[in-house]
């Protein structure tokens, strides 16, 4: 059972939809004009529309804007270059621009968008630029800005390469919970597993940030690390529970979770993930 969205999250979604509606049918020149709007979120939605429409004019504009003396235009330029369709020559130029912005721009928001966009380009190129991204991440993993370190964790999530593990471990030990959250996500999505990763996840079990704690719980359960058993029992005893936490009890394979799963069944009724986990653990118990 997924937790109900907060009123804050719903309001954010409503605002995003409002901006999307406002931009979706605007002509190109009107969208370009919105890039200078005082409301950055509206400008970002205009940039997203331009990115989706693509074309050489927008590509050239973004490449030129990357040298603007206005940091917001540089940030929007980096955003556009991340996922717009590019030919080989345009991509080569754009990657150099993004790399330079990520390392050298004075604005943290520009560096952050540049790192994320470099990750998107790496993903689109099917790992072609993975080594270059790893080289970039060696520096950005130490950036003073939380936003840049979050973007670095995201960028390292888009492809699987065990050379990323030392960088992600640094991010798992970061002082900021959102960085640790994205680093844990990158580890989980790529199924990395080392003793140090597991130990980092155990430390994340005490995080106040639920998303980071959630990633750690899921990660430890899938790696069959029984240090997470008592935490799972606690989480599954709450009034609102996540389907994923029910599902990973089967991966963990700890039959001591069965009484808790029976309680979940009594409280919420049956559902696919619960039925599967109970069946798996009952089978394991029968072999003891």
C-alpha positions in Angstrom: 0.0 0.0 0.0 1.6 3.2 -1.1 1.5 6.2 1.2 -0.8 9.0 0.3 0.8 12.0 -1.4 1.1 15.0 0.9 -0.8 18.2 0.1 2.6 19.8 -0.7 3.4 17.2 -3.3 -0.1 17.5 -4.8 0.3 21.3 -5.0 3.6 20.9 -6.8 2.1 18.6 -9.3 -0.8 21.0 -9.9 1.6 23.9 -10.5 3.7 21.7 -12.9 0.6 20.8 -14.8 -0.5 24.4 -15.0 2.8 25.4 -16.5 2.8 22.5 -18.9 -0.7 23.5 -20.1 0.5 27.1 -20.5 3.5 26.1 -22.6 2.4 23.1 -24.7 0.8 25.0 -27.6 2.9 28.2 -27.5 4.9 29.0 -30.7 8.6 28.7 -30.5 9.3 32.5 -30.2 6.9 32.7 -27.2 8.7 29.8 -25.5 12.1 31.4 -26.1 10.7 34.6 -24.5 9.7 32.7 -21.4 13.3 31.7 -20.8 13.8 35.1 -19.3 10.7 35.0 -17.1 11.2 35.8 -13.4 9.5 32.5 -12.5 12.3 30.0 -13.1 10.0 27.0 -12.9 7.9 28.4 -15.7 11.1 29.1 -17.7 12.1 25.5 -17.1 8.8 24.2 -18.4 9.3 26.4 -21.5 12.8 24.9 -21.9 11.3 21.4 -21.6 8.9 22.2 -24.4 11.7 23.6 -26.6 13.9 20.5 -25.8 11.0 18.2 -26.9 10.4 20.1 -30.1 14.2 20.2 -30.9 15.7 21.5 -34.1 18.9 23.2 -35.1 17.7 26.7 -34.0 17.1 25.6 -30.5 20.3 23.6 -30.3 22.3 26.7 -31.5 20.4 28.9 -29.0 21.2 26.5 -26.1 24.9 26.3 -27.1 25.1 30.1 -27.3 23.2 30.6 -24.0 25.8 28.4 -22.3 28.1 31.4 -22.5 25.5 33.9 -21.3 26.4 36.2 -18.4 23.0 35.3 -16.9 23.3 32.1 -14.8 19.6 31.2 -15.3 20.1 31.1 -19.1 23.2 29.0 -18.7 21.3 26.6 -16.4 18.4 26.3 -18.9 20.9 25.8 -21.8 22.5 22.9 -19.9 19.0 21.5 -19.3 18.0 21.7 -22.9 21.3 20.1 -24.1 20.7 17.1 -21.9 18.0 15.3 -23.8 17.5 17.2 -27.1 18.1 15.2 -30.2 21.6 15.9 -31.6 23.6 14.8 -34.6 27.2 13.6 -34.1 28.8 17.1 -34.5 26.2 18.8 -32.3 26.7 16.1 -29.6 30.5 16.5 -29.6 30.2 20.3 -29.1 27.4 20.0 -26.5 29.3 17.4 -24.4 32.3 19.7 -24.2 30.0 22.6 -23.2 28.3 20.5 -20.5 31.7 19.1 -19.2 33.1 22.7 -18.9 30.0 24.0 -17.2 29.9 21.1 -14.8 33.5 21.8 -13.7 34.0 25.5 -14.0 30.7 27.4 -13.8 30.5 29.7 -10.8 26.8 28.9 -10.3 25.9 25.7 -8.4 22.6 25.4 -10.2 24.4 25.6 -13.6 26.9 23.0 -12.5 24.1 20.8 -11.2 22.1 20.9 -14.5 25.3 20.3 -16.5 26.2 17.2 -14.5 22.6 15.8 -14.8 22.5 16.6 -18.5 25.9 14.9 -19.1 24.4 11.8 -17.4 21.4 11.9 -19.7 23.6 12.2 -22.8 25.6 9.2 -21.5 22.4 7.2 -21.1 21.2 8.1 -24.6 24.5 7.1 -26.1 24.3 3.7 -24.5 27.4 4.1 -22.3 29.6 5.5 -25.1 30.7 8.4 -22.8 30.8 6.4 -19.5 34.5 6.8 -19.0 34.2 10.6 -19.6 31.4 10.8 -17.1 33.4 8.8 -14.5 36.2 11.3 -15.0 33.9 14.2 -14.5 32.3 12.6 -11.4 35.8 12.2 -9.8 35.6 16.0 -9.4 31.9 16.7 -8.9 31.6 14.1 -6.2 33.5 16.6 -4.1 31.7 19.7 -5.2 30.8 22.0 -2.3 27.2 22.2 -3.6 24.6 19.7 -2.4 22.8 20.1 -5.7 25.9 19.1 -7.7 26.6 16.1 -5.6 22.9 15.0 -5.9 23.2 15.4 -9.7 26.5 13.4 -9.6 24.7 10.5 -7.9 21.9 10.6 -10.4 24.4 10.7 -13.3 26.1 7.6 -11.9 22.8 5.8 -11.8 22.3 5.8 -15.6 24.8 3.1 -16.5 26.3 0.1 -14.8 30.0 0.2 -14.3 31.7 -1.2 -11.2 34.3 1.6 -11.4 31.4 3.8 -10.1 31.3 2.0 -6.8 34.1 4.0 -4.9 32.5 7.2 -6.0 29.0 6.1 -4.8 30.4 5.0 -1.5 31.8 8.5 -1.0 28.3 9.8 -1.8 26.7 7.3 0.6 28.8 8.8 3.3 27.9 12.4 2.4 26.7 14.8 5.1 23.5 15.5 3.3 20.6 13.0 3.3 19.4 13.8 -0.3 22.9 13.0 -1.6 22.8 9.7 0.3 19.3 9.0 -1.0 20.4 9.3 -4.7 23.6 7.4 -4.1 21.6 4.6 -2.6 19.2 4.7 -5.5 22.2 4.5 -8.0 23.6 1.5 -6.1 20.2 -0.3 -6.1 19.3 0.3 -9.7 22.6 -1.1 -10.8 22.6 -4.0 -8.3 26.1 -3.2 -6.9 27.0 -5.2 -3.8 30.1 -5.0 -1.6 30.5 -5.4 2.2 31.2 -1.6 2.4 28.0 -0.8 0.5 26.0 -3.0 2.9 27.6 -1.3 5.9 26.7 2.1 4.4 23.1 0.9 4.0 23.0 -0.2 7.7 24.1 3.3 8.7 21.3 4.7 6.5 18.7 2.8 8.5 19.0 5.6 11.1 18.4 8.4 8.6 15.6 10.8 9.2 15.1 11.2 5.5 12.6 8.4 4.7 13.6 8.1 1.0 17.2 7.4 2.0 16.1 4.9 4.7 13.7 3.3 2.2 16.5 2.7 -0.3 18.6 1.2 2.4 15.9 -1.1 3.6 15.1 -2.4 0.1 18.8 -2.7 -0.7 19.7 -4.7 2.4 16.7 -7.0 2.0 17.5 -7.8 -1.7 21.1 -8.5 -0.6 19.7 -10.9 2.0 21.3 -9.0 4.9 19.4 -9.9 8.0 20.5 -6.8 9.8 17.4 -5.2 8.2 14.9 -7.8 9.6 13.8 -5.8 12.7 13.5 -2.6 10.7 11.2 -4.4 8.2 9.1 -5.7 11.0 8.8 -2.1 12.4 7.9 -0.6 9.0 5.4 -3.3 8.2 3.6 -2.7 11.5 2.8 0.9 10.6 -0.6 2.2 9.5 0.7 2.8 6.0 3.1 0.5 4.3 4.8 0.2 0.9 4.2 -2.7 -1.5 8.0 -2.8 -2.1 8.7 -3.5 1.6 6.3 -6.4 1.5 7.8 -7.7 -1.7 11.4 -7.7 -0.5 10.6 -9.9 2.5 10.7 -12.8 0.0 14.2 -11.8 -1.1 15.4 -11.5 2.4 14.2 -15.0 3.2 13.9 -14.6 6.9 11.0 -16.7 8.2 10.8 -14.6 11.4 8.9 -12.1 9.2 6.0 -14.5 8.7 4.0 -13.4 11.8 4.3 -9.7 10.7 3.1 -10.7 7.1 0.1 -12.5 8.6 -0.7 -9.3 10.5 -0.5 -7.3 7.3 -2.9 -9.7 5.7 -5.4 -9.4 8.6 -5.2 -5.6 8.4 -5.1 -4.9 4.6 -6.3 -8.2 3.0 -4.5 -10.1 0.3 -2.6 -8.6 -2.6 0.0 -10.0 -5.0 3.2 -9.0 -3.3 1.9 -10.2 0.1 0.7 -13.5 -1.2 4.0 -14.2 -3.0 6.1 -13.3 0.1 4.0 -15.5 2.4 4.3 -18.4 0.0 8.1 -18.1 -0.3 8.7 -17.8 3.4 6.2 -20.6 4.3 8.1 -22.8 1.8 11.5 -21.9 3.4 10.0 -22.6 6.9 8.8 -26.1 5.8 12.4 -27.0 4.9 13.8 -26.1 8.4 
